[in-house]
Amino acid sequence: MASTPPIPSSLADFDPYTPVLANYYAPSAYLQGDLESGLLESRHGDRLLALPEALLRGIYTGLEYETGQAARLVLRNCGRMWGKEFFRRFAQELSDYYQKPLSELEMGLFLQNLKQAWKTHGWGLIDIDWTYKNEGVLVVSIRNSPFAAATPPHFKRPMGFLEAGLLATWFSQLTGQDLGCVQTTSEALGAKSNLFILTAAARLKEGEAWVDSGLSHDQILEKLLQPAP
């Protein structure tokens, strides 16, 4: 296995206790609704869409019925497109608000906005574990995910391909690396949170096969952290 570069210094060399200056994504300020028209917009003027749980369940069930195993690829590709657009909007909103490029924001401020944006959009509570950043691995935890909650009960393995696609594209855009993402635990299967592992895409070629074979989060992480031969 070829050596993998660490997460770039713009992410790796950070102080999580950088003072927070503002909360751009506070729901009371970010969400703008019009009762008469039924429209929901962001404070930046972008149209927002509310997805009922029944629709999310229907997407999972319909894709499985129409495409079978290919539903995984469809969801992941949808997540990648979603992640690309989300990153573009996130970068534009914060750059306009703080009057500086996203790359120049203090890391503490960046992380605070990311967590609040995730929560305000209704996607759950996101947290990033930087323990293995020097090995080129990030672990993302998402709790109270509506996508996990909508997973049909007959699925017996993590099915967060939509979120995995979003995270892979989002962090690829942020770091300038081609990153892959695999979900290793799911709230729908009784876990306390949905865990996702992000690292160089080439290292995760067998990631889904490892999950399918029943390997745990720790076992998959151990495989990725093994020194290159």
Z-matrix of the N, CA and C atoms (Angstrom, degrees):
N
C 1 1.468
C 2 1.530 1 109.69
N 3 1.302 2 116.06 1 129.23
C 4 1.459 3 119.19 2 179.83
C 5 1.517 4 110.38 3 -69.40
N 6 1.316 5 115.87 4 149.74
C 7 1.460 6 119.66 5 179.03
C 8 1.515 7 109.64 6 -64.88
N 9 1.323 8 115.81 7 146.20
C 10 1.455 9 121.83 8 -177.52
C 11 1.514 10 109.64 9 -111.93
N 12 1.330 11 117.17 10 129.61
C 13 1.472 12 119.15 11 179.92
C 14 1.511 13 110.59 12 -66.58
N 15 1.312 14 117.17 13 150.35
C 16 1.467 15 119.67 14 176.52
C 17 1.506 16 110.89 15 -66.71
N 18 1.340 17 115.54 16 165.11
C 19 1.447 18 119.80 17 173.41
C 20 1.523 19 107.42 18 -56.57
N 21 1.350 20 118.66 19 135.15
C 22 1.469 21 121.54 20 -175.38
C 23 1.515 22 112.57 21 -51.44
N 24 1.336 23 115.02 22 152.23
C 25 1.460 24 120.61 23 -175.15
C 26 1.515 25 112.85 24 -57.29
N 27 1.330 26 117.62 25 -27.54
C 28 1.453 27 119.55 26 179.34
C 29 1.516 28 111.32 27 -61.60
N 30 1.343 29 116.33 28 -22.72
C 31 1.457 30 120.05 29 176.65
C 32 1.521 31 111.83 30 -109.20
N 33 1.325 32 117.15 31 -36.06
C 34 1.453 33 119.93 32 -174.10
C 35 1.522 34 112.74 33 -74.77
N 36 1.314 35 117.18 34 -40.70
C 37 1.459 36 121.03 35 -176.39
C 38 1.522 37 109.62 36 -93.86
N 39 1.304 38 115.00 37 80.77
C 40 1.449 39 118.57 38 -176.76
C 41 1.527 40 110.01 39 -137.51
N 42 1.313 41 114.72 40 159.64
C 43 1.457 42 122.19 41 175.16
C 44 1.519 43 107.74 42 -111.69
N 45 1.366 44 118.70 43 109.61
C 46 1.460 45 120.22 44 -177.34
C 47 1.514 46 113.45 45 -65.61
N 48 1.338 47 117.16 46 -8.62
C 49 1.461 48 120.24 47 -178.07
C 50 1.526 49 112.56 48 -102.63
N 51 1.350 50 115.96 49 17.57
C 52 1.454 51 118.92 50 175.31
C 53 1.519 52 109.10 51 -57.15
N 54 1.324 53 119.68 52 132.57
C 55 1.458 54 121.15 53 -177.53
C 56 1.535 55 112.09 54 -56.58
N 57 1.325 56 115.84 55 136.29
C 58 1.452 57 121.60 56 178.18
C 59 1.513 58 109.13 57 -84.70
N 60 1.328 59 117.09 58 128.19
C 61 1.456 60 120.88 59 -173.31
C 62 1.526 61 112.84 60 -95.09
N 63 1.325 62 117.71 61 -31.17
C 64 1.450 63 119.69 62 -176.12
C 65 1.521 64 109.50 63 -162.47
N 66 1.332 65 116.14 64 170.98
C 67 1.453 66 121.03 65 179.80
C 68 1.533 67 108.24 66 -128.74
N 69 1.307 68 115.71 67 84.26
C 70 1.458 69 121.08 68 -176.61
C 71 1.525 70 111.50 69 -61.28
N 72 1.338 71 117.32 70 -35.06
C 73 1.456 72 121.80 71 -173.75
C 74 1.527 73 114.18 72 -95.00
N 75 1.311 74 118.30 73 18.24
C 76 1.467 75 119.91 74 174.27
C 77 1.524 76 108.43 75 -54.95
N 78 1.340 77 119.10 76 127.43
C 79 1.469 78 120.88 77 -174.70
C 80 1.522 79 113.95 78 -54.31
N 81 1.334 80 117.43 79 -38.57
C 82 1.461 81 120.22 80 -178.09
C 83 1.523 82 112.42 81 -63.85
N 84 1.339 83 116.62 82 -26.05
C 85 1.468 84 120.67 83 -179.67
C 86 1.527 85 112.22 84 -100.44
N 87 1.331 86 116.76 85 -32.18
C 88 1.465 87 119.83 86 -172.31
C 89 1.523 88 112.90 87 -82.72
N 90 1.328 89 117.47 88 -38.50
C 91 1.459 90 121.38 89 -175.81
C 92 1.527 91 110.24 90 -89.54
N 93 1.320 92 115.55 91 120.87
C 94 1.459 93 122.05 92 -179.33
C 95 1.525 94 107.89 93 -118.89
N 96 1.346 95 116.45 94 116.85
C 97 1.455 96 120.16 95 -178.28
C 98 1.514 97 112.70 96 -117.80
N 99 1.326 98 115.18 97 150.17
C 100 1.461 99 122.37 98 176.24
C 101 1.525 100 107.36 99 -122.63
N 102 1.339 101 117.09 100 108.57
C 103 1.455 102 121.00 101 -175.15
C 104 1.524 103 111.79 102 -65.17
N 105 1.314 104 117.50 103 -35.97
C 106 1.459 105 120.68 104 -176.79
C 107 1.527 106 112.11 105 -67.81
N 108 1.323 107 116.16 106 -43.83
C 109 1.469 108 119.58 107 -178.92
C 110 1.523 109 112.66 108 -90.34
N 111 1.332 110 116.37 109 -17.50
C 112 1.455 111 119.93 110 -177.39
C 113 1.506 112 114.03 111 76.04
N 114 1.332 113 116.87 112 15.44
C 115 1.462 114 120.96 113 -178.61
C 116 1.523 115 111.04 114 -88.56
N 117 1.332 116 115.29 115 146.74
C 118 1.458 117 122.57 116 176.06
C 119 1.523 118 107.89 117 -126.46
N 120 1.320 119 116.22 118 122.97
C 121 1.451 120 120.60 119 -178.14
C 122 1.523 121 110.92 120 -130.21
N 123 1.345 122 115.26 121 161.29
C 124 1.456 123 121.17 122 173.31
C 125 1.521 124 108.90 123 -84.47
N 126 1.313 125 116.93 124 168.41
C 127 1.460 126 120.48 125 178.14
C 128 1.524 127 111.38 126 -66.43
N 129 1.336 128 116.41 127 -15.36
C 130 1.459 129 121.61 128 177.76
C 131 1.524 130 111.57 129 -87.27
N 132 1.350 131 116.28 130 -7.70
C 133 1.455 132 120.75 131 178.86
C 134 1.515 133 115.29 132 96.14
N 135 1.337 134 117.92 133 5.54
C 136 1.457 135 120.95 134 178.69
C 137 1.524 136 110.23 135 -82.48
N 138 1.336 137 116.77 136 140.39
C 139 1.455 138 121.95 137 179.02
C 140 1.530 139 110.02 138 -71.63
N 141 1.326 140 116.68 139 134.55
C 142 1.463 141 122.88 140 177.22
C 143 1.521 142 109.46 141 -111.55
N 144 1.324 143 115.88 142 152.60
C 145 1.457 144 121.60 143 -176.98
C 146 1.520 145 109.66 144 -127.10
N 147 1.318 146 116.41 145 129.83
C 148 1.467 147 121.46 146 176.59
C 149 1.526 148 108.72 147 -94.02
N 150 1.329 149 116.82 148 126.88
C 151 1.457 150 122.04 149 -179.29
C 152 1.526 151 109.55 150 -107.20
N 153 1.327 152 118.73 151 114.53
C 154 1.462 153 120.25 152 177.59
C 155 1.524 154 111.19 153 -68.91
N 156 1.322 155 115.97 154 153.49
C 157 1.464 156 120.41 155 -178.17
C 158 1.524 157 111.16 156 -59.16
N 159 1.349 158 116.84 157 -36.67
C 160 1.467 159 120.14 158 -179.26
C 161 1.524 160 110.93 159 -60.64
N 162 1.336 161 116.96 160 -35.92
C 163 1.468 162 120.45 161 178.86
C 164 1.515 163 110.73 162 -68.50
N 165 1.338 164 116.90 163 -42.55
C 166 1.464 165 119.86 164 179.12
C 167 1.533 166 110.75 165 -61.75
N 168 1.340 167 115.96 166 -43.11
C 169 1.465 168 118.86 167 177.71
C 170 1.526 169 110.64 168 -62.35
N 171 1.330 170 115.72 169 -39.20
C 172 1.455 171 119.58 170 179.68
C 173 1.514 172 112.46 171 -65.12
N 174 1.337 173 117.07 172 -35.10
C 175 1.470 174 121.03 173 178.43
C 176 1.521 175 110.15 174 -64.33
N 177 1.345 176 116.68 175 -47.10
C 178 1.465 177 120.07 176 178.13
C 179 1.523 178 111.16 177 -59.31
N 180 1.339 179 115.54 178 -51.00
C 181 1.458 180 120.34 179 -175.55
C 182 1.525 181 111.38 180 -66.52
N 183 1.345 182 116.72 181 -43.17
C 184 1.454 183 120.12 182 -178.78
C 185 1.515 184 112.62 183 -64.72
N 186 1.335 185 116.94 184 -42.30
C 187 1.461 186 119.85 185 179.22
C 188 1.527 187 111.12 186 -65.07
N 189 1.325 188 116.10 187 -40.13
C 190 1.463 189 118.58 188 178.82
C 191 1.529 190 110.15 189 -62.91
N 192 1.327 191 116.60 190 -41.23
C 193 1.465 192 120.67 191 -178.28
C 194 1.531 193 111.01 192 -67.41
N 195 1.337 194 116.40 193 -41.71
C 196 1.464 195 120.62 194 -174.08
C 197 1.527 196 113.66 195 -82.88
N 198 1.328 197 116.80 196 -32.86
C 199 1.469 198 119.32 197 -172.04
C 200 1.528 199 114.68 198 -122.32
N 201 1.311 200 117.88 199 -9.43
C 202 1.459 201 120.20 200 179.88
C 203 1.525 202 111.89 201 64.29
N 204 1.328 203 116.46 202 -131.35
C 205 1.463 204 121.57 203 -178.63
C 206 1.530 205 112.34 204 -63.01
N 207 1.333 206 117.02 205 -23.36
C 208 1.466 207 120.38 206 -179.70
C 209 1.525 208 111.62 207 -68.14
N 210 1.335 209 117.40 208 -11.34
C 211 1.470 210 120.54 209 177.81
C 212 1.523 211 110.54 210 -57.44
N 213 1.314 212 117.33 211 -33.00
C 214 1.464 213 121.03 212 178.39
C 215 1.522 214 110.80 213 -60.50
N 216 1.328 215 115.69 214 -46.93
C 217 1.463 216 120.48 215 -178.30
C 218 1.527 217 110.66 216 -66.59
N 219 1.329 218 116.60 217 -40.36
C 220 1.462 219 120.25 218 179.87
C 221 1.522 220 110.13 219 -61.98
N 222 1.332 221 116.82 220 -47.38
C 223 1.460 222 120.47 221 -179.54
C 224 1.525 223 111.11 222 -63.42
N 225 1.321 224 116.87 223 -41.91
C 226 1.469 225 119.64 224 -179.15
C 227 1.528 226 110.78 225 -64.72
N 228 1.329 227 116.99 226 -41.87
C 229 1.460 228 120.08 227 179.31
C 230 1.526 229 111.21 228 -66.57
N 231 1.328 230 116.51 229 -38.18
C 232 1.470 231 119.56 230 175.58
C 233 1.533 232 109.73 231 -62.56
N 234 1.337 233 116.23 232 -41.60
C 235 1.459 234 120.32 233 177.84
C 236 1.517 235 112.21 234 -62.82
N 237 1.326 236 116.63 235 -37.17
C 238 1.472 237 120.35 236 179.04
C 239 1.527 238 110.64 237 -64.95
N 240 1.331 239 116.64 238 -43.85
C 241 1.465 240 119.67 239 178.14
C 242 1.527 241 110.61 240 -65.33
N 243 1.309 242 116.36 241 -41.45
C 244 1.456 243 122.24 242 177.63
C 245 1.527 244 109.94 243 -61.72
N 246 1.334 245 116.35 244 -45.48
C 247 1.464 246 120.89 245 -179.23
C 248 1.512 247 112.48 246 -62.73
N 249 1.330 248 116.61 247 -38.57
C 250 1.465 249 120.40 248 179.16
C 251 1.521 250 110.54 249 -63.57
N 252 1.332 251 116.58 250 -43.64
C 253 1.460 252 120.51 251 -179.29
C 254 1.528 253 111.08 252 -71.21
N 255 1.338 254 116.53 253 -38.59
C 256 1.464 255 120.37 254 179.07
C 257 1.522 256 110.72 255 -63.33
N 258 1.331 257 116.82 256 -42.71
C 259 1.458 258 119.52 257 179.48
C 260 1.521 259 110.75 258 -64.13
N 261 1.332 260 116.90 259 -42.63
C 262 1.467 261 120.10 260 179.25
C 263 1.524 262 110.53 261 -59.13
N 264 1.326 263 116.14 262 -46.30
C 265 1.459 264 119.65 263 -178.18
C 266 1.528 265 111.67 264 -68.91
N 267 1.323 266 116.39 265 -40.65
C 268 1.462 267 121.85 266 179.60
C 269 1.526 268 110.24 267 -61.17
N 270 1.334 269 116.40 268 -47.00
C 271 1.464 270 120.79 269 -179.70
C 272 1.523 271 111.07 270 -64.02
N 273 1.327 272 116.71 271 -41.27
C 274 1.461 273 120.08 272 -179.31
C 275 1.527 274 111.25 273 -66.84
N 276 1.316 275 116.29 274 -44.02
C 277 1.467 276 120.08 275 -178.48
C 278 1.523 277 111.53 276 -62.06
N 279 1.332 278 116.69 277 -47.06
C 280 1.459 279 119.19 278 -177.76
C 281 1.521 280 111.70 279 -71.64
N 282 1.320 281 117.14 280 -36.94
C 283 1.472 282 119.67 281 177.96
C 284 1.519 283 110.95 282 -62.86
N 285 1.329 284 116.27 283 -42.09
C 286 1.467 285 119.95 284 178.30
C 287 1.533 286 111.01 285 -66.79
N 288 1.332 287 115.89 286 -40.59
C 289 1.463 288 120.01 287 -174.91
C 290 1.528 289 112.19 288 -70.57
N 291 1.348 290 117.00 289 -43.29
C 292 1.464 291 120.94 290 -176.57
C 293 1.524 292 112.97 291 -97.14
N 294 1.346 293 116.32 292 -1.97
C 295 1.462 294 121.06 293 177.08
C 296 1.525 295 112.54 294 58.79
N 297 1.323 296 115.47 295 41.79
C 298 1.467 297 120.96 296 174.90
C 299 1.524 298 107.70 297 -159.45
N 300 1.350 299 117.59 298 155.08
C 301 1.463 300 119.73 299 178.50
C 302 1.528 301 111.11 300 -62.27
N 303 1.323 302 115.98 301 154.61
C 304 1.463 303 120.84 302 179.83
C 305 1.524 304 111.29 303 -56.63
N 306 1.327 305 117.15 304 -37.03
C 307 1.464 306 121.58 305 -177.54
C 308 1.524 307 112.92 306 -65.08
N 309 1.342 308 117.53 307 -16.80
C 310 1.461 309 121.03 308 -178.62
C 311 1.522 310 113.22 309 -99.33
N 312 1.322 311 117.65 310 -0.59
C 313 1.458 312 119.92 311 178.63
C 314 1.525 313 110.52 312 -72.14
N 315 1.342 314 117.02 313 144.46
C 316 1.449 315 121.14 314 173.77
C 317 1.530 316 108.64 315 -62.14
N 318 1.339 317 116.84 316 141.09
C 319 1.455 318 120.27 317 -173.31
C 320 1.523 319 112.30 318 -61.87
N 321 1.328 320 117.55 319 -37.92
C 322 1.458 321 119.48 320 178.16
C 323 1.518 322 111.86 321 -61.34
N 324 1.324 323 116.03 322 -40.22
C 325 1.461 324 121.40 323 178.93
C 326 1.523 325 110.59 324 -68.12
N 327 1.315 326 115.61 325 -41.18
C 328 1.461 327 120.54 326 177.85
C 329 1.531 328 110.70 327 -60.07
N 330 1.330 329 117.02 328 -48.72
C 331 1.465 330 120.81 329 -177.50
C 332 1.522 331 111.55 330 -64.81
N 333 1.330 332 116.64 331 -39.80
C 334 1.457 333 120.14 332 179.13
C 335 1.526 334 110.55 333 -61.28
N 336 1.328 335 116.51 334 -42.02
C 337 1.457 336 120.14 335 -179.78
C 338 1.524 337 111.24 336 -69.24
N 339 1.328 338 117.54 337 -38.69
C 340 1.456 339 120.47 338 178.44
C 341 1.524 340 110.74 339 -61.90
N 342 1.328 341 116.96 340 -47.24
C 343 1.463 342 119.97 341 -179.15
C 344 1.520 343 111.43 342 -63.29
N 345 1.342 344 116.00 343 -41.97
C 346 1.455 345 119.05 344 -179.14
C 347 1.526 346 111.21 345 -69.83
N 348 1.340 347 117.26 346 -37.65
C 349 1.464 348 120.37 347 178.25
C 350 1.523 349 110.34 348 -61.71
N 351 1.332 350 116.67 349 -43.62
C 352 1.460 351 121.26 350 -179.87
C 353 1.531 352 109.99 351 -60.97
N 354 1.315 353 115.62 352 -44.81
C 355 1.458 354 120.74 353 -178.06
C 356 1.522 355 111.39 354 -67.96
N 357 1.335 356 117.03 355 -45.09
C 358 1.460 357 121.21 356 -176.80
C 359 1.523 358 111.84 357 -65.26
N 360 1.340 359 117.26 358 -33.32
C 361 1.457 360 120.15 359 177.08
C 362 1.531 361 112.16 360 -75.68
N 363 1.333 362 117.01 361 -5.86
C 364 1.459 363 120.29 362 176.77
C 365 1.507 364 114.75 363 84.82
N 366 1.346 365 116.82 364 21.75
C 367 1.460 366 120.66 365 -176.27
C 368 1.526 367 113.39 366 -95.67
N 369 1.332 368 118.07 367 1.63
C 370 1.451 369 121.27 368 -179.82
C 371 1.522 370 112.45 369 109.01
N 372 1.325 371 115.16 370 -164.15
C 373 1.464 372 121.91 371 -178.50
C 374 1.531 373 108.76 372 -112.43
N 375 1.320 374 116.29 373 116.47
C 376 1.461 375 120.94 374 -175.64
C 377 1.529 376 110.54 375 -103.73
N 378 1.325 377 115.59 376 142.99
C 379 1.461 378 121.42 377 176.45
C 380 1.523 379 107.85 378 -143.72
N 381 1.323 380 116.09 379 145.47
C 382 1.470 381 121.34 380 -177.31
C 383 1.522 382 109.78 381 -116.12
N 384 1.321 383 116.11 382 127.71
C 385 1.463 384 122.78 383 177.37
C 386 1.531 385 107.93 384 -98.27
N 387 1.338 386 115.19 385 116.04
C 388 1.464 387 121.26 386 -176.04
C 389 1.537 388 112.46 387 -97.08
N 390 1.337 389 117.09 388 11.93
C 391 1.458 390 120.87 389 -174.44
C 392 1.529 391 112.91 390 -52.99
N 393 1.327 392 116.45 391 -39.84
C 394 1.466 393 120.78 392 -172.82
C 395 1.526 394 111.94 393 -107.13
N 396 1.321 395 117.47 394 25.66
C 397 1.470 396 120.20 395 -176.20
C 398 1.525 397 112.29 396 -62.26
N 399 1.326 398 117.20 397 -33.80
C 400 1.467 399 119.49 398 -179.96
C 401 1.529 400 112.48 399 -71.10
N 402 1.327 401 116.68 400 -16.92
C 403 1.461 402 121.33 401 174.76
C 404 1.527 403 110.84 402 -96.03
N 405 1.332 404 116.53 403 6.24
C 406 1.459 405 120.10 404 177.99
C 407 1.506 406 114.02 405 76.81
N 408 1.334 407 117.35 406 27.27
C 409 1.465 408 121.74 407 -177.73
C 410 1.523 409 109.68 408 -128.44
N 411 1.317 410 116.16 409 133.05
C 412 1.460 411 122.22 410 171.82
C 413 1.523 412 108.77 411 -118.83
N 414 1.327 413 115.81 412 144.80
C 415 1.460 414 121.25 413 174.16
C 416 1.526 415 107.60 414 -116.24
N 417 1.317 416 115.91 415 124.58
C 418 1.463 417 121.48 416 -179.87
C 419 1.518 418 109.02 417 -110.89
N 420 1.323 419 115.21 418 131.50
C 421 1.460 420 121.54 419 177.41
C 422 1.524 421 108.87 420 -112.47
N 423 1.324 422 116.77 421 132.43
C 424 1.462 423 122.15 422 175.54
C 425 1.526 424 108.08 423 -127.01
N 426 1.320 425 115.79 424 121.17
C 427 1.468 426 121.13 425 176.96
C 428 1.522 427 110.22 426 -107.78
N 429 1.316 428 115.14 427 152.78
C 430 1.473 429 122.32 428 179.56
C 431 1.528 430 111.60 429 58.91
N 432 1.318 431 116.18 430 40.98
C 433 1.461 432 120.98 431 -179.54
C 434 1.526 433 110.75 432 -74.22
N 435 1.325 434 117.98 433 125.97
C 436 1.466 435 119.58 434 176.44
C 437 1.518 436 112.03 435 -68.07
N 438 1.327 437 116.95 436 -24.74
C 439 1.458 438 120.50 437 -179.59
C 440 1.529 439 110.59 438 -73.91
N 441 1.335 440 116.62 439 -37.06
C 442 1.460 441 119.36 440 175.00
C 443 1.527 442 110.53 441 -69.80
N 444 1.339 443 116.36 442 -38.52
C 445 1.461 444 120.55 443 -179.27
C 446 1.523 445 111.69 444 -63.30
N 447 1.343 446 116.80 445 -29.22
C 448 1.462 447 120.64 446 -177.51
C 449 1.527 448 113.17 447 -88.56
N 450 1.339 449 117.58 448 -1.25
C 451 1.459 450 120.58 449 -179.28
C 452 1.523 451 110.44 450 -64.98
N 453 1.322 452 119.29 451 124.60
C 454 1.465 453 121.32 452 177.70
C 455 1.527 454 111.05 453 -56.98
N 456 1.334 455 117.48 454 142.63
C 457 1.471 456 120.81 455 -173.13
C 458 1.519 457 115.39 456 -64.96
N 459 1.339 458 118.47 457 -17.19
C 460 1.466 459 118.02 458 -177.22
C 461 1.523 460 112.50 459 -79.90
N 462 1.348 461 117.50 460 -8.90
C 463 1.461 462 119.07 461 175.39
C 464 1.528 463 109.00 462 -77.30
N 465 1.296 464 117.18 463 129.19
C 466 1.460 465 121.71 464 -174.74
C 467 1.528 466 112.67 465 -112.48
N 468 1.308 467 117.83 466 16.15
C 469 1.454 468 121.95 467 174.93
C 470 1.529 469 107.76 468 -142.17
N 471 1.340 470 118.52 469 158.69
C 472 1.467 471 120.29 470 179.92
C 473 1.527 472 111.33 471 -54.78
N 474 1.328 473 116.53 472 132.40
C 475 1.465 474 121.36 473 -175.24
C 476 1.522 475 112.43 474 -120.51
N 477 1.326 476 117.60 475 22.48
C 478 1.464 477 120.71 476 -177.60
C 479 1.514 478 113.48 477 -80.69
N 480 1.332 479 117.84 478 51.14
C 481 1.461 480 121.00 479 -178.35
C 482 1.529 481 111.15 480 -68.52
N 483 1.329 482 116.44 481 -31.65
C 484 1.461 483 119.86 482 177.91
C 485 1.525 484 110.06 483 -62.94
N 486 1.341 485 116.62 484 -48.63
C 487 1.460 486 120.77 485 179.28
C 488 1.527 487 111.12 486 -67.38
N 489 1.327 488 117.33 487 -38.27
C 490 1.470 489 120.61 488 179.24
C 491 1.524 490 110.45 489 -62.09
N 492 1.335 491 117.11 490 -41.70
C 493 1.456 492 120.48 491 177.72
C 494 1.512 493 111.87 492 -64.55
N 495 1.334 494 115.90 493 -41.62
C 496 1.464 495 120.41 494 178.13
C 497 1.525 496 110.69 495 -61.40
N 498 1.329 497 116.76 496 -49.45
C 499 1.460 498 120.77 497 -177.20
C 500 1.524 499 111.39 498 -63.64
N 501 1.331 500 117.24 499 -41.17
C 502 1.464 501 120.31 500 -179.41
C 503 1.522 502 110.78 501 -60.98
N 504 1.331 503 116.89 502 -47.74
C 505 1.456 504 120.31 503 -179.11
C 506 1.520 505 111.31 504 -69.07
N 507 1.321 506 116.25 505 -41.17
C 508 1.464 507 120.79 506 -176.63
C 509 1.524 508 110.81 507 -61.93
N 510 1.320 509 117.04 508 -49.12
C 511 1.463 510 120.11 509 -178.48
C 512 1.529 511 111.74 510 -75.93
N 513 1.324 512 117.99 511 -24.58
C 514 1.467 513 119.84 512 172.79
C 515 1.517 514 109.79 513 -65.35
N 516 1.330 515 116.15 514 -43.25
C 517 1.463 516 120.66 515 177.60
C 518 1.529 517 110.29 516 -62.85
N 519 1.306 518 116.27 517 -39.72
C 520 1.458 519 121.22 518 -175.96
C 521 1.521 520 112.37 519 -71.00
N 522 1.332 521 117.22 520 -40.28
C 523 1.463 522 121.36 521 -174.48
C 524 1.518 523 114.17 522 -95.32
N 525 1.341 524 117.23 523 -18.63
C 526 1.457 525 119.61 524 -175.54
C 527 1.511 526 113.01 525 78.91
N 528 1.340 527 117.64 526 12.81
C 529 1.457 528 122.06 527 177.41
C 530 1.516 529 109.73 528 -112.72
N 531 1.337 530 116.67 529 158.41
C 532 1.457 531 122.13 530 175.59
C 533 1.529 532 107.64 531 -87.29
N 534 1.338 533 115.73 532 97.81
C 535 1.458 534 120.91 533 -175.74
C 536 1.519 535 111.62 534 -102.82
N 537 1.312 536 114.73 535 147.21
C 538 1.454 537 121.62 536 172.65
C 539 1.513 538 109.34 537 -110.65
N 540 1.325 539 116.38 538 165.82
C 541 1.463 540 120.29 539 -178.21
C 542 1.522 541 109.04 540 -146.03
N 543 1.324 542 116.52 541 137.44
C 544 1.459 543 121.76 542 176.28
C 545 1.522 544 108.81 543 -134.09
N 546 1.326 545 116.11 544 137.85
C 547 1.462 546 120.74 545 176.71
C 548 1.522 547 108.49 546 -89.39
N 549 1.335 548 116.06 547 131.29
C 550 1.464 549 120.39 548 -175.00
C 551 1.521 550 113.86 549 -112.42
N 552 1.328 551 118.56 550 -22.07
C 553 1.471 552 121.50 551 175.19
C 554 1.520 553 108.41 552 -138.21
N 555 1.332 554 116.23 553 157.29
C 556 1.464 555 120.06 554 -177.98
C 557 1.522 556 110.75 555 -141.86
N 558 1.324 557 115.54 556 138.35
C 559 1.461 558 120.39 557 174.19
C 560 1.527 559 110.72 558 -61.81
N 561 1.336 560 116.20 559 -30.46
C 562 1.460 561 120.30 560 -179.77
C 563 1.527 562 112.03 561 -64.70
N 564 1.340 563 116.30 562 -19.80
C 565 1.468 564 121.58 563 179.65
C 566 1.520 565 111.75 564 -106.35
N 567 1.341 566 116.43 565 13.77
C 568 1.459 567 120.13 566 175.43
C 569 1.508 568 116.34 567 98.00
N 570 1.334 569 118.28 568 -0.01
C 571 1.468 570 120.46 569 178.50
C 572 1.525 571 110.20 570 -74.02
N 573 1.333 572 116.22 571 158.20
C 574 1.456 573 120.74 572 179.98
C 575 1.523 574 111.91 573 -71.38
N 576 1.318 575 116.82 574 -26.09
C 577 1.465 576 120.71 575 178.33
C 578 1.514 577 109.11 576 -153.92
N 579 1.318 578 115.05 577 168.16
C 580 1.458 579 121.24 578 175.03
C 581 1.524 580 107.50 579 -92.72
N 582 1.320 581 117.32 580 116.29
C 583 1.457 582 121.45 581 -179.01
C 584 1.521 583 110.35 582 -102.51
N 585 1.335 584 115.30 583 136.32
C 586 1.452 585 122.72 584 178.63
C 587 1.528 586 108.13 585 -127.45
N 588 1.320 587 116.58 586 138.09
C 589 1.455 588 122.30 587 176.32
C 590 1.517 589 108.45 588 -107.83
N 591 1.335 590 115.94 589 128.96
C 592 1.458 591 122.46 590 178.25
C 593 1.519 592 109.04 591 -116.87
N 594 1.326 593 115.83 592 132.53
C 595 1.457 594 121.33 593 174.85
C 596 1.524 595 107.94 594 -162.88
N 597 1.322 596 117.25 595 -177.93
C 598 1.466 597 120.55 596 179.67
C 599 1.525 598 109.77 597 -53.32
N 600 1.338 599 116.19 598 135.01
C 601 1.460 600 121.08 599 -175.06
C 602 1.531 601 112.17 600 -55.72
N 603 1.335 602 116.48 601 -36.54
C 604 1.462 603 120.34 602 -178.26
C 605 1.530 604 111.64 603 -63.02
N 606 1.332 605 117.46 604 -28.80
C 607 1.465 606 120.81 605 -179.07
C 608 1.529 607 111.76 606 -78.26
N 609 1.351 608 116.87 607 -17.49
C 610 1.465 609 120.13 608 -175.32
C 611 1.524 610 112.86 609 -106.50
N 612 1.315 611 117.42 610 20.71
C 613 1.463 612 119.55 611 -179.57
C 614 1.522 613 111.50 612 -59.41
N 615 1.326 614 117.06 613 -32.96
C 616 1.466 615 120.49 614 -179.24
C 617 1.524 616 111.79 615 -101.42
N 618 1.332 617 117.38 616 9.70
C 619 1.455 618 120.60 617 -175.03
C 620 1.516 619 114.26 618 -57.00
N 621 1.331 620 117.00 619 -49.17
C 622 1.460 621 119.89 620 -178.97
C 623 1.532 622 111.26 621 -66.27
N 624 1.321 623 116.96 622 -35.48
C 625 1.463 624 120.62 623 177.63
C 626 1.522 625 110.01 624 -64.55
N 627 1.331 626 117.58 625 -37.13
C 628 1.463 627 120.80 626 177.33
C 629 1.530 628 110.34 627 -63.56
N 630 1.323 629 115.95 628 -42.33
C 631 1.473 630 119.23 629 178.61
C 632 1.531 631 109.68 630 -65.55
N 633 1.335 632 117.16 631 -44.85
C 634 1.465 633 120.89 632 179.98
C 635 1.533 634 111.57 633 -59.19
N 636 1.328 635 116.52 634 -33.63
C 637 1.466 636 120.27 635 -177.86
C 638 1.529 637 112.39 636 -79.65
N 639 1.331 638 117.07 637 -4.61
C 640 1.460 639 120.20 638 176.24
C 641 1.512 640 115.91 639 94.71
N 642 1.348 641 117.89 640 9.40
C 643 1.459 642 119.36 641 177.93
C 644 1.531 643 110.09 642 -65.51
N 645 1.318 644 116.11 643 142.60
C 646 1.457 645 121.62 644 -179.83
C 647 1.530 646 110.70 645 -79.00
N 648 1.328 647 115.55 646 170.17
C 649 1.466 648 120.52 647 176.48
C 650 1.522 649 110.60 648 -56.57
N 651 1.327 650 117.00 649 -46.94
C 652 1.467 651 120.40 650 -177.79
C 653 1.516 652 111.82 651 -64.83
N 654 1.325 653 117.48 652 -37.06
C 655 1.460 654 120.27 653 -179.92
C 656 1.529 655 111.18 654 -67.86
N 657 1.328 656 117.05 655 -40.27
C 658 1.465 657 120.28 656 178.06
C 659 1.524 658 110.11 657 -67.39
N 660 1.320 659 116.42 658 -40.99
C 661 1.466 660 120.38 659 178.49
C 662 1.527 661 109.73 660 -62.41
N 663 1.319 662 116.59 661 -40.47
C 664 1.470 663 120.27 662 -179.98
C 665 1.532 664 110.52 663 -62.52
N 666 1.324 665 117.17 664 -40.55
C 667 1.462 666 120.19 665 178.37
C 668 1.515 667 111.07 666 -61.22
N 669 1.332 668 116.67 667 -41.56
C 670 1.450 669 120.68 668 -177.31
C 671 1.524 670 112.49 669 -71.89
N 672 1.313 671 116.30 670 -27.30
C 673 1.456 672 120.30 671 -176.84
C 674 1.524 673 113.27 672 -91.45
N 675 1.320 674 117.53 673 -2.25
C 676 1.458 675 120.32 674 177.63
C 677 1.530 676 109.77 675 -65.03
N 678 1.320 677 117.28 676 136.74
C 679 1.471 678 119.61 677 -179.06
C 680 1.509 679 111.43 678 -62.30
N 681 1.317 680 115.73 679 146.43
C 682 1.457 681 120.42 680 178.64
C 683 1.527 682 110.01 681 -62.99
N 684 1.345 683 118.29 682 140.63
C 685 1.468 684 121.08 683 -179.88
C 686 1.527 685 111.20 684 -67.34
